[in-house]
Amino acid sequence: MYYRKRIARVLSRLKNPCGKEQAPVLSPGSSADRNLLDGRTVLVTGGAGTIGRGVAIESAKQGANIVIVDTDDEARIGLEQDLAGYPGWVRGFNADLSRNAAAGELCETLEKENILIDVLVNNVGIQHETRSILDFHEDEWQETFATNVIGPMCLTHRIARSMVDSNRQGSILFISSIHQWVISRWASYSASKGALGMIIKELAVDLAPYGIRVNGIAPGWVAEDASGKPRRQRVAPLHQTSIRPCYIGRAAVYLAADHYSFHTTGSVLKIDAGLSLYNHLLQP
């Protein structure tokens, strides 16, 4: 009898080791791969671009409301129309987040329209392909860091403050790159992505007490042709193709959904078909 009671106590602790609230589960009869973001509002910066579009579409498929932020009005409006058939609502805004005041202006507009963000996807980014320090241009570095680091941090500050003030346990994602670890020969770009890698860890610890998760996605080459097929990428060991943007979008859903990632923070998910593994030993 003693051992039966002891085993029962051990099994009880295994079911709930901390004695605290466990990760939310889907209701009986629901599917684990549908409506993962039902009722959640997802803001995607650079939302009309290749990766941003993939994130917006895959989030909408999971029941999310979508807020698209982009400076390309034509592409943004086109995406809004494409998302119109999904269950959630869609709103689009033109904002250049490399400007110091842009994040504040955008968040003030969201507040006026009573739009509360549950998931922020910091996707917007640029790259300059200047290779050598001998061709250094200060304005290129300033523009790269303003767009890829400072702008996202300003927006994250405002959105995180809103989440804390309204007691919402949200999710913040940064679209980084494999070049946060692997050189690209574009020093300003890889340096900005390296900064994001550390920012993700710092913010994960900073916001954990509020139940806000901070993670990242590090893609390889994301591209598809006009027919929606991946492009040839000889040095990617897996499939030898580029990454279709829908797979980055699905990764964003995974990290944003409490059902899968309730305990995940400070992580960077690499999706590159093994591209970052390639080196001279793999050459034919």
Secondary structure, 3 states (H helix, E strand, C coil): CHHHHHHHHHHHHHHCCCCCCCCCCCCCCCCCCCCCCCCCEEEEECCCCHHHHHHHHHHHHCCCEEEEECCCHHHHHHHHHHHCCCCCCEEEECCCCCCCCHHHHHHHHHHHCCCCCCEEEECCCCCCCCCCHHHCCHHHHHHHHHHHHHHHHHHHHHHHHHHHHCCCCCEEEEECCHHHCCCCCCHHHHHHHHHHHHHHHHHHHHHHHHCCEEEEEEECCECECCCCCECECCCCCCCCECECHHHHHHHHHHHHCHHHHCCCCCCEEEECCCHHHCCHHHCC
